[in-house]
Amino acid sequence: MDTFEVFLTGTPGLDDALLAEALELGFDAGTVPGGVAFQGGWPDVWRANLQCRGATRVLARIGSFMAFHLAQLDKRATKFDWGAVLRSDVPVRVEVSSRKSKIYHAGAASQRIEKALKDNGFRVEADAPIQIKVRIDDNRVTLSVDTSGESLHKRGHKVAVSKAPMRETLAALMLRRCGYDGQEPVLDPMCGSGTFLIEAAEMARGLWPGRSRDFAFMQLASFDASAFDTLRGSMAPLTVALTFTGSDRDQGAVRMAVQNAQRAGVDDLTQFDCHPFSDVQRPAVDAGLVMINPPYGGRIGQKHMLYGLYAALGTVLKDRFSGWRVGVVTSEPGLAKAMGLPFGDTGPVIAHGGLKVRLYQTPPLP
């Protein structure tokens, strides 16, 4: 199996940002429902997991065939060359979805796939480290293997999180949507555990998001440990003359942010302080990006009490951050409007922790 479709799952609403990243990484990619896809081989799978900040998972489309009834599914799944991808000593688990197909019972289909795997000498276990994803769509069965394992937002160096944390993958895509390219300072006056700033600092330094963790593909038959070690060892951090500034009124959150930055290896680029946003001061540079994920009443805070907070935050930004752009994440258009900032087109709705949010952006403030 030299080449196949590699599928990057992403955050709904940010497919354009994920595509931009994939293209920047050199993948000949395009958007498809649910994410971004390109043709590649196993080294591309390793690199996508290691380097892509915005992808939630990397799936390898290892095969497909037509099946109109369970007996046909059984026969074709049994004949499939599972050994080209899977190791007999590593157990697997199966997840099936079906739509617009004659095989409509996902549970029955899952049993047939599991039987085919067992007949080929593979172990099937509920908590197996390797997951086979089977999609039956319009009677076409597509077989994929999840090459990531744990979600890619788990970078491997962030342990401490504050209330209602933003996933690293989402933060990275929002930074990209705001035009951040690692060449400017970023400030977050409600930084929580520091996700926006740590992601921005890592991007500026050229640190790969997957450098500190393991992946499911390391337990596949196709894995070449020596080649992967060479790839991982080719990361070349950059010298950076920027400071990424965060503050929060919660001392515990600030302490977490400091610890997370240390583990990520960007503590020399970040500065975290404990004070309310009303005390924030603009760094001594002409331009930069302010990124904020304030409370919006869905999980933290009472919505009706937040309008004054947003208005005050908007006043601080207008008074002190001339020349800087602003990105604000919120689920409530009324709260964003209360800031009084010159927000442009918000783009599509973005899924975030069970909520539907939007990213509000400004041009450089006057």
N, C-alpha and C positions, 0 to 999 in steps of 0.2 A: 504494500500500500504506500505508494510514493506521494501522491497528493490526494486531497479530499477537501471538503468544505469545512472551514473553521468558522465557528459561530461565536461571536462575542455577545453575551446578554448584557443589557444595560438598564438604566433607569428610564422608565417610560416618560417621554417628554424631553429627553436630552439625547436622542439618537444622533442629532446633528453634531453635537459636541463629541460624542463617542466616535463618530465617523471621522471627524477632523483629527482626532488623536490617532486613530488607526492609520490614516493616510500619512500623518507626520512620522509615524514609526516605520513607514515603508511598506505597509501592507496594501495590496491592490484591492481595496475593500469597497463595499457598497452597502447601503441600508436595506434591510429586509424587515418584515414584521417581527418586532421584539428585540431588534438589535442590529448588529453589523456582521457581515460575512465576507469571506475571501477564500480563495483556493490556496492551499499551502500544505506543508508536510509537518512531521513531528517537531523539527527544530523551530518552526514558526509557532507551533503550539506552546513550546517551552518559552519562547521569547515573549509571546503575547501575555502569558501568565506572569512573567517576570517584570515586564516593562509597562504594561497598559494600566493606567491609573483609573480609568473610568469604567472598565468592564467589571461586571459582577461575577461572571463565570466565563470560562472558555470551553466550549463543547466541540468535540471532534465528530463530524458526521462520518461514521465508519462504513455505512452501507444503507441500501434501500431496495425494496422490492414491492411488488403489488401482491395483495392478499385480500380475497373477497369472502373468506370464511375461515373458521378456526383451524380446520384440518390443513388448509393451505398455509396458514401462518405457522403451524407446527412444523410442517415439512420444510418450508423454506428457512425458518429460523434454525432448524436442526442442521441443515446443509451449510449454513453460513460459517465462514472461516473465523471463528472467535479467537482461535489461537494466534492469529496475526496481530491481535491487539492485547488480549488478556493473558495473564499468567495463571497457571493452574493452582499455584500455592497462595493466591490472593483472592479472597472471597468477593463476590459481587452482589449487588441488589438491583432490582428492576423497578422502574416507574413507567407506567403506560398512560397515555392520554389518547382519546379518540374523538373525532368529529367528522360528520358527514360521511360515514363509512358503514359498510355492512357489518363489520366487526365493531359493535358499539359498546360491548361490555368490557371495560378496561380491566376488571378483575380477572375475567376469563382469559383475556389476551396475555395478561401478566403471567398467569399460570403456565401458559404454553411456552412463553419465552423462557421462563425459569426452567421448565422441563428440558427445553432444547440445550440450555447451558449445562445442566446436570448431565445430560446424555453425552455431552462433549467433554466431560471431565472437570467441570468447574463447580465450585461450591457457591451456594446462594445463601446469604445470611442477611437478616434484617438490618444489622448495624455495620454492614460491610463498608470498607473504605472506598470502593469503586462503585459508582452508580451508572447503570445503563439506562438511558432515557429513550423510550420508544414512543414515537408519535405516529398515530394512524390518522391520516388526513386524506379524505376522498379516496380511500382504499389503498393509498400508498403508505407503506410502513417504512419509516426512517429510523435508523438505529444510530444513536449518538452515545458517546462516553463523556461524562463530566471529568475533564482533565484537571480541574482546579481543586476539588475537595471542599474544604471550607471556603465560604464566600470570600472573594478577593478584597472586600473591604477590611478584612482582618489581616492587616499588614504584617503582624508578628512582632511589632515593637510598641504598640499602644495598648496598655493594660488598663489604665485608669480612665473612666468616663464619667461625665457629669449627667445631670438630668436631661432627658430627651436629646441624646447625642445625635449629631449628624454623621451619617456614614462617610467614611473617607472617599469612597468612590463617587458619591453624590457631591461632596465638597469639591473634588477635583474637577468634575464636569461643570459645576457652576462657576468655578474660577475661570475655566476655559471659555465658557459662554460669556463671561465678562471681559474677555480679551486678554486675560492674564497669560503672559508667556515667560515668566521667570525673570523679567528684566526690570521690575519695579518693586518698590516696597508695598507691603499689604498691612493694613491695620484692622483689628477687630475689637470694638469697645465692649462687646458682650461675648467674650471668647470661649466661655465654658471650659472644656478640656483641651482646647487649642487646635481643633481639627483643621479649620481653614488655614491657620498660620503655619502649622506643621506641613500640611500638603504643599502650600506655596513655597516654603523654604526648601523642601525636598525637590520640588520642580526646579527651583533656581539653582540648586547645587547639582542637579543631574543625578540624584539618587533614585534608583529603581524601586518601585513600591513593593515588589515581591522579594527583595534581597534578604529578608530576615525570616522567611518561612519555607515550609515544604509544600508540595503539591501532590495531588492524586496521580498525576502522570508519572511520578517517580516509581509507582508500583505497577506500571504497564509493561508489557513485553517489548514495546518499542523504545523503552528508555535507555539512553546511553549516558551513564553517569559521568564518564570522562568528558564527553562533548558538552554536557550541561555545566560541569564545573568550569570548563574553559569559557563558556558563554557568561556565566555568572561572574567570573573573575575579570571580565573585560569592562565592567563598569568603571568609568573614569570620572570621579567627582570634580566639580568645577570650583574655582576660587570665586567667592561671592563677596561683594562689598555692599550688601543690603542688610537692613534690619527689619524684622517682622514683629510688629508690636501688638500685644494683646493686653486686655484688662477685663476684670470682672469684679463685681461687688462681693462675690462669694469666695472667701479665702480658700475653701476646700477645692473649688474649681481651679483656681490659680495654681494651687499646689499640684493638682493633677496635670495641668498643662505643662508645668516646668518638668515634671517627671517624664511625661510623654515625649517632650522635645529632647530630653537627654537620651532616652532610649532610641529615638530616631536619629540621633547624631546631628541634630541641628540646634542644639542649645546655645551655640555660639552665635547663631543668626537670629535668635528669638529673644524677646524681652516681655515678661509677663508681670503685671502689677495688679494689686488689689485696690480698686476704687470704683465708684459709680461712673457711668458714662458721662455724667455732667462734668467730671474732672478731666476728661481726656484732652490731651493736647496734640496738636498736629506736629509730626516730625519735621525737622528742618530741611525738607526737600519740597520742590515745587509741585510734584505730581506723584500720584500713587493710586492705590485702590483700597477703599474701605469696604469690607465684607462683613455683613451682620446677619445673624440668624436669631432675631429677637423672639421673645415669647409671643405666641399669637392666640392664646386662649383655648387651643385644642386640648393640650395636655398640661400646660403650665400657665397659671394665671387666669384671671377672669376677664373675658374678652371686653366687657363694657368698661373695665377699669384701665384698659391698655391705651385708650385713645390719647390720654394726656402724656403717657410715656412716649408714644411714637411722635407726638407733636414736639415734645421737648428734645427728643433725639434728632429730629429734623432740624430744629433750631441750632443745636450744637454743630451739626454738619455744615449748615449754610454759613454760620458765623466763622468757623475755624478751618474749613477744608476747601477753600477756593483752589481750583486747579485739579482737585482729586475727583475721581469717579467713585460712585457708590453702587453697591449691589446689596439688595435687601431681600431676604426670603420670608414670605408670610403667606398664610392661607386666606387672609382677609383683605380684599381690595380697599375697604374703608380704612383700615389701619394704615396701609401704605399711603393712601391719600392724605391722611392726617399729618404725615411728615412734611407735606408742602414742598417736596422735591420734584425736579423736572424729569420724572420717569418717562421713558419711551415705551415702545411695544414690549409687553411682558412675555410674549411667546406662549407656547403651550403649557397646559397644566402639567405639573411634575408630581409623581408619586413619592411621598416621604413619610415613612413610618405609619402608614394607614391613613394619612391625610393627603389632601390635594393642595399643593402649594404652587406659587409662582415666584419667579425671580424678577424683581423690579430693578432696573438699571438706569443710571443717569449718565449723561455725558460729563465731561469735566465741569465741576460747579463754578459758577461765575464768582 
